Amino acid sequence: MAFTSTSLELPCTMLPATATTRRHARLGTVRCTAAAATASAVATSLSPAAERSAWAPVTRTSTSRAAPASTSGSVVARVWRKIQGSGDWDGMLEPLHPLLRGEVARYGELVGACYAALEEDPSSARYMNCKYGKRRMLEDAGVAGAPGYEVTRYIYSSSDAAVPGVEASTSGRASWVGYVAVSTDETTRRLGRRDVLVSLRGTITPAEWMANLKSSLVPAHLGPRGDDEDDVKVESGFLSVYTSADKTCRFGGAGSCREQLLREVSRLIDTCSKANPGEDISVTLAGHSMGGALALLLAYDLAGQGLNRAAPPTRAAPVPVFSYGGPRVGNAAFKARCDELGIKVLRVANARDPVTKVPGVFLNEATTRSGPLAAMSGACYTHVGQELALDFINLSDLGSVHDLGSYVACLKEEAADCGEVATTTNADAGVLAMAMELVGGRQWQWKDAAMAVGGLVQSTGLI
């Protein structure tokens, strides 16, 4: 996706970062240049005429987060399938439509709760678990305004990756990776459907970091009988986090991340469809970084097994994935199968975020499209879905290029601006130089530096 020269300065209304704020959920401030750098949008691609007119009433006020619920709610309800990707977001990305902007920012904030609520104090009895109870988790995690969702289950993940210096009995322990929630009645009326939400965080634990470096492509085998074609391949590390189980998990995370998610999403679809037979149901998957990869694997699972079509109202609904700073997950055959299954992925990607370039920074869908490397396209990593391209950096905190809080701030029109514009606007220039620049940043944490450099190394196939 090409970048425009439009410059957008976004002041951030989110809370400022503190010394205890998580790296991936840092509520920072940025100035961004984005392909989506306008608040007004055309609706010529929408049809019929009733849908085109539905966009018109959207207005902005200086105090709104995206659009007031009273004005945007009914509009979202009328065109929610387009916002969820039924038309591959055609005509809504350049320029970025304000309704889509608001929904993508809203889901990003709901993913941010996964970081804000995670207990990272090793002395705590709830270490690597959620600090709050399900009833008030979203409010206690600081999700702005009324979140409009009821959390129904916490999700745990583990990995079989061995961590040097860590005992095998503890390296693969399960940790809280996210949650499943369902929209309240009020939010359901505003959205036009009952929304089942899966929200997943990015990499934190040592085992997850080691799993991220396992870049070999392996058969997915996530079909109804686990016998998918062998040519459909995904990264072994992500698959490990998705399918590994910790039988000693203290917090009730029975089974693998995959089993927990499939079981809970199926239960909610069945419960909601029986409680309100005529009500539309959507399943929305959202994740940051590694969480975006896990969300895509879940979408592949749900669509492949037909679980998203368990209730009649869902048959026309897409399976959307909102991925923030997400990496590549699988090969070209995996992408083709996702397209065949109707999976819709909106990749919110900062041009300066190295995580969005890996795995496959050198051999990918772009470099093997033609020429002497074309013969290798089937064995290379390939992005899935549409890209919502952003371009932001805060030169006083280079680590912000991957922060979920910075992603959300860049999406929000009223975000505060105390960042700086990068000196270059070439989105594809110098990945190696960019990684070195990031590693040299004084505020760049060692794990983030390892992620940047390790991602580049793994793409070469050395590990």
C-alpha positions in Angstrom: 0.0 0.0 0.0 1.5 3.3 -1.0 1.8 6.2 1.5 0.5 9.6 0.8 2.3 12.8 1.6 -0.5 13.9 3.9 0.8 14.7 7.3 -1.4 14.1 10.3 -0.6 15.3 13.8 -2.4 13.3 16.4 -2.5 14.7 20.0 -3.2 11.8 22.4 -6.0 12.0 24.9 -4.8 8.7 26.5 -3.1 8.7 29.9 0.6 9.5 29.8 3.2 6.8 30.2 4.5 6.1 33.7 7.5 4.2 35.0 5.3 1.1 35.6 3.6 1.1 32.2 4.2 -2.0 30.1 6.3 -1.6 27.0 3.7 -3.1 24.6 0.8 -1.2 26.1 2.6 2.1 26.6 0.1 4.9 26.3 2.4 7.1 24.4 2.2 10.0 22.0 3.1 10.1 18.4 2.9 12.2 15.3 2.1 10.0 12.3 2.0 10.2 8.5 -0.6 7.7 7.4 -2.3 6.4 4.3 -5.4 7.0 6.4 -4.7 10.6 7.1 -8.0 12.2 6.7 -11.2 12.3 8.8 -13.7 12.8 6.0 -14.3 9.8 3.7 -16.1 9.1 0.5 -18.7 6.4 0.3 -18.9 5.9 -3.4 -17.9 2.2 -3.1 -20.8 1.5 -0.8 -24.1 0.3 -2.3 -27.0 0.4 -2.3 -27.8 4.0 -1.9 -29.2 3.4 1.6 -25.8 2.3 2.7 -24.1 5.3 1.0 -26.3 7.7 2.9 -25.6 5.8 6.1 -22.1 7.3 6.3 -23.3 10.9 6.0 -24.6 11.6 9.5 -21.2 10.9 11.2 -19.9 14.1 12.9 -17.0 14.9 15.1 -16.6 16.8 18.3 -13.5 17.7 20.2 -14.4 15.5 23.1 -15.3 12.3 21.2 -13.1 9.3 21.0 -14.2 8.4 17.5 -17.8 9.5 17.1 -20.5 10.0 19.7 -22.5 6.8 20.3 -25.7 8.6 19.6 -24.6 9.5 16.1 -22.3 6.6 15.1 -24.1 3.8 16.8 -27.0 3.5 14.4 -24.7 4.0 11.5 -22.4 1.2 12.6 -25.4 -1.1 13.1 -26.5 -0.6 9.5 -23.1 -1.3 7.8 -21.3 -3.5 10.4 -20.6 -6.2 7.8 -18.5 -3.8 5.7 -16.7 -2.6 8.8 -16.0 -6.2 9.7 -14.5 -6.8 6.2 -17.3 -8.3 4.1 -16.0 -6.2 1.1 -12.3 -6.4 2.1 -12.6 -2.8 3.3 -12.6 -1.7 -0.3 -12.8 2.1 -0.4 -12.5 2.5 3.3 -8.7 2.5 3.8 -7.6 5.3 1.5 -8.7 7.6 3.0 -9.5 5.8 6.3 -13.2 6.0 6.9 -14.0 7.6 10.4 -16.3 4.7 11.3 -13.7 2.1 10.6 -11.1 4.3 12.3 -13.3 4.4 15.5 -13.9 0.6 15.5 -10.2 -0.3 14.9 -9.1 2.1 17.7 -11.8 0.6 20.0 -10.7 -2.9 19.4 -7.1 -1.8 20.0 -8.0 -0.5 23.4 -9.7 -3.7 24.3 -6.5 -5.6 23.4 -4.6 -3.1 25.5 -6.5 -4.4 28.6 -4.5 -7.7 28.2 -1.3 -5.8 29.1 -2.8 -3.5 31.7 -4.3 -6.4 33.7 -1.4 -8.8 33.5 0.3 -9.4 36.9 4.1 -9.4 36.3 5.3 -9.3 39.9 7.1 -12.6 40.5 6.3 -12.4 44.2 2.5 -12.2 43.6 0.4 -15.3 43.9 -1.2 -14.3 40.6 2.1 -14.0 38.7 1.5 -14.1 35.0 -2.3 -14.3 35.6 -4.9 -11.5 35.3 -4.9 -9.2 38.3 -8.6 -8.6 38.2 -11.8 -10.6 38.3 -13.8 -11.1 35.1 -16.8 -9.0 36.2 -14.8 -5.7 36.3 -11.6 -6.5 34.5 -12.1 -4.1 31.6 -12.9 -1.2 33.9 -10.1 -2.0 36.3 -7.7 -2.3 33.4 -8.5 1.3 32.4 -10.4 0.8 29.2 -11.7 4.3 28.5 -15.4 4.8 28.9 -18.0 2.0 29.2 -16.4 -1.0 27.5 -19.7 -2.6 26.6 -18.5 -6.2 26.9 -18.8 -8.9 29.6 -15.7 -11.1 29.9 -16.7 -14.8 30.0 -13.4 -16.6 30.1 -9.7 -16.0 30.6 -7.3 -17.7 28.1 -3.9 -19.2 28.9 -1.1 -20.3 26.5 2.1 -22.1 26.9 5.0 -23.2 24.6 7.1 -26.2 24.2 10.1 -24.0 23.4 13.1 -24.7 25.6 14.6 -21.6 27.3 18.3 -21.7 28.1 19.0 -21.3 31.8 15.4 -22.1 32.8 14.3 -25.5 34.1 12.2 -27.5 31.7 9.5 -27.9 34.3 8.9 -24.1 34.4 9.9 -22.9 30.9 6.6 -24.0 29.4 4.3 -22.8 32.1 1.0 -21.4 31.0 0.4 -17.7 31.3 -2.6 -15.5 30.8 -2.7 -14.4 27.2 -6.1 -12.8 26.8 -9.8 -13.2 27.2 -13.1 -13.9 25.5 -16.0 -11.5 25.9 -19.5 -10.9 24.6 -21.2 -7.6 23.9 -23.8 -6.3 26.4 -27.4 -5.7 25.2 -26.7 -1.9 24.9 -23.6 -2.4 22.8 -25.3 -5.1 20.7 -28.0 -2.6 19.8 -25.3 0.0 18.9 -23.2 -2.5 16.8 -26.2 -4.1 15.1 -25.2 -7.6 16.2 -24.1 -9.6 19.2 -20.3 -9.5 19.1 -18.2 -12.3 20.5 -14.7 -10.8 21.0 -11.4 -12.7 21.4 -8.6 -10.4 22.6 -4.9 -11.6 22.7 -1.7 -9.9 23.9 1.8 -10.1 22.4 5.1 -11.7 23.6 6.1 -11.4 27.2 7.4 -14.7 28.8 10.9 -16.2 28.0 9.2 -19.3 26.4 7.2 -17.0 24.1 10.3 -15.1 23.1 12.1 -18.4 22.3 9.0 -19.6 20.4 9.1 -16.4 18.3 12.6 -17.4 17.1 11.4 -20.8 15.8 10.8 -19.6 12.3 10.7 -22.9 10.4 7.5 -23.5 8.4 5.5 -26.6 9.5 2.2 -28.1 8.3 -0.7 -26.3 10.1 -2.9 -29.5 10.5 -5.7 -27.4 12.0 -8.5 -28.7 9.9 -11.6 -30.5 11.2 -9.7 -33.8 11.5 -6.2 -32.3 11.7 -5.4 -33.6 8.2 -5.0 -30.4 6.2 -2.9 -30.5 3.2 0.8 -30.6 4.0 1.5 -27.6 1.8 -0.4 -25.3 4.2 2.3 -24.3 6.6 2.7 -21.8 9.5 5.5 -20.7 11.8 6.4 -23.5 14.2 6.8 -21.1 17.1 3.3 -19.6 16.8 1.8 -23.0 16.3 3.5 -24.2 19.5 2.1 -21.4 21.6 -1.4 -22.0 20.0 -1.5 -25.8 20.5 0.7 -26.6 23.5 -0.9 -27.3 26.9 0.3 -27.0 30.4 -1.5 -29.6 32.5 -0.3 -28.0 35.7 -1.9 -24.6 35.1 -3.1 -23.3 38.5 -5.7 -21.0 37.1 -8.1 -23.4 35.3 -6.6 -23.0 31.8 -7.5 -26.6 30.9 -6.1 -27.6 27.5 -4.2 -25.7 25.0 -4.9 -22.1 24.0 -6.5 -23.5 20.9 -8.8 -25.9 22.8 -9.8 -23.2 25.3 -10.7 -20.7 22.5 -12.6 -23.1 20.3 -14.5 -24.4 23.3 -15.5 -21.0 24.6 -16.3 -19.4 21.2 -18.5 -22.4 20.3 -20.3 -22.2 23.6 -21.0 -18.5 23.2 -22.3 -18.8 19.6 -24.6 -21.6 20.7 -25.8 -19.8 23.8 -26.4 -16.5 22.0 -28.1 -18.1 19.0 -30.5 -20.0 21.3 -31.3 -17.0 23.5 -32.1 -14.7 20.6 -32.7 -16.8 17.4 -33.2 -13.8 15.1 -30.1 -11.9 16.3 -27.0 -11.5 14.1 -23.8 -12.8 15.7 -20.2 -11.8 14.8 -17.0 -13.3 16.1 -14.2 -10.6 16.2 -10.6 -11.6 16.7 -8.1 -8.9 17.8 -4.5 -9.2 18.8 -1.2 -7.3 19.1 2.1 -8.7 17.8 2.2 -12.4 18.7 -1.5 -12.1 19.6 -2.3 -11.1 16.0 -0.6 -14.3 14.9 -2.6 -16.4 17.3 -5.8 -14.6 16.3 -5.1 -15.5 12.6 -4.6 -19.2 13.6 -7.9 -19.1 15.5 -9.7 -17.6 12.5 -8.3 -20.4 10.3 -9.6 -22.9 12.8 -13.0 -21.4 13.2 -13.6 -21.0 9.5 -12.1 -24.4 8.6 -14.3 -26.2 11.1 -17.4 -24.1 10.3 -17.9 -23.0 13.9 -18.5 -19.4 12.8 -21.6 -20.7 10.9 -23.0 -22.7 13.8 -26.0 -20.4 13.9 -27.9 -19.3 10.8 -27.5 -15.5 11.3 -23.7 -15.9 11.1 -23.6 -17.4 7.6 -23.2 -14.0 5.9 -20.8 -12.7 8.5 -17.1 -12.6 7.8 -14.4 -13.9 10.2 -12.5 -10.7 10.9 -9.0 -10.4 12.4 -7.8 -7.0 13.6 -4.0 -7.4 13.9 -1.9 -4.6 15.4 1.9 -4.8 14.6 1.5 -8.4 13.7 4.1 -10.6 12.0 3.7 -12.9 9.0 2.3 -16.3 10.1 2.3 -18.7 7.2 3.2 -19.4 3.6 1.4 -18.7 0.3 -0.7 -21.9 0.6 -1.8 -20.7 4.0 -2.8 -17.3 2.6 -4.7 -19.0 -0.2 -6.6 -21.2 2.2 -7.4 -18.2 4.4 -8.8 -16.4 1.3 -10.8 -19.5 0.3 -12.3 -19.7 3.8 -13.4 -16.1 3.7 -11.1 -15.0 6.5 -10.8 -11.2 6.6 -7.6 -9.7 8.1 -6.9 -6.0 8.6 -3.3 -5.6 9.4 -2.7 -2.3 11.2 1.1 -1.9 10.5 3.5 0.9 11.3 6.0 1.2 8.4 8.8 1.6 11.0 7.8 -1.5 13.1 10.3 -4.3 12.4 7.9 -6.9 13.8 5.6 -6.4 10.8 8.5 -7.3 8.5 9.2 -10.8 10.0 9.4 -13.7 9.5 10.6 -13.4 5.9 12.1 -10.0 5.8 14.2 -11.0 2.8 12.1 -13.7 1.2 8.4 -12.8 1.2 5.4 -12.1 -1.0 7.0 -9.0 -2.4 10.6 -10.2 -3.1 9.5 -13.5 -4.7 6.6 -12.1 -6.8 8.7 -12.2 -9.9 12.3 -12.5 -11.1 14.8 -15.2 -10.2 13.3 -15.7 -6.7 9.8 -16.4 -8.0 10.4 -20.2 -7.8 10.8 -19.9 -4.1 7.4 -18.2 -3.5 5.7 -21.3 -2.2 8.2 -21.8 0.5 8.3 -18.2 1.8 6.3 -16.3 4.3 3.3 -14.3 3.0 1.1 -11.7 4.7 -2.6 -12.3 4.8 -5.3 -9.7 4.3 -5.4 -5.9 3.8 -2.9 -3.5 5.3 -3.9 -0.3 7.1 -0.6 1.5 6.7 0.6 3.9 9.4 3.9 5.7 9.6 4.9 7.1 13.0 7.9 7.3 15.3 8.8 9.2 18.4 12.5 10.0 18.3 12.7 10.4 22.1 11.4 6.8 22.5 12.2 4.7 19.5 10.5 1.7 21.2 7.2 3.3 20.5 7.2 2.0 16.9 5.8 -1.3 18.2 3.8 -0.1 21.2 0.1 -0.9 21.0 -0.7 2.4 22.8 1.1 4.3 20.1 -0.8 2.4 17.4 -4.1 3.4 19.0 -3.0 6.9 19.5 -2.1 7.2 15.9 -5.5 6.0 14.9 -7.4 8.4 17.1 -8.0 11.8 15.6 -8.0 13.6 18.9 -4.7 12.1 20.1 -2.2 14.5 21.7 1.0 15.3 19.8 4.3 15.5 21.4 6.2 13.2 19.1 8.5 13.9 16.2 8.2 13.1 12.5 10.8 10.8 11.2 13.2 12.3 8.7 12.4 9.7 6.1 9.1 8.6 4.6 10.3 5.6 2.7 8.4 2.7 4.2 10.6 0.1 2.7 14.0 1.6 3.2 16.8 0.0 5.2 15.2 -2.6 7.5 18.6 -3.5 8.8 19.5 0.1 9.3 16.2 0.7 11.1 16.8 -2.2 13.4 20.3 -0.9 14.3 18.8 2.5 14.9 16.2 1.0 17.2 18.7 -1.1 19.1 20.8 2.0 19.7 17.9 3.9 21.3 18.5 4.5 25.0 14.9 3.7 26.0 14.7 0.6 23.9 14.4 -2.4 26.3 16.6 -5.4 25.8 13.8 -7.7 25.0 12.5 -5.4 22.3 16.0 -5.1 20.9 16.3 -8.9 20.8 13.0 -9.0 19.0 14.2 -6.6 16.3 17.5 -8.2 15.7 16.3 -11.8 16.2 13.5 -11.2 13.7 16.0 -10.2 11.1 18.3 -13.2 11.9 15.5 -15.7 11.8 14.3 -14.5 8.4 17.7 -15.7 7.0 16.9 -19.3 8.1 19.9 -19.5 10.4 17.6 -20.5 13.3 
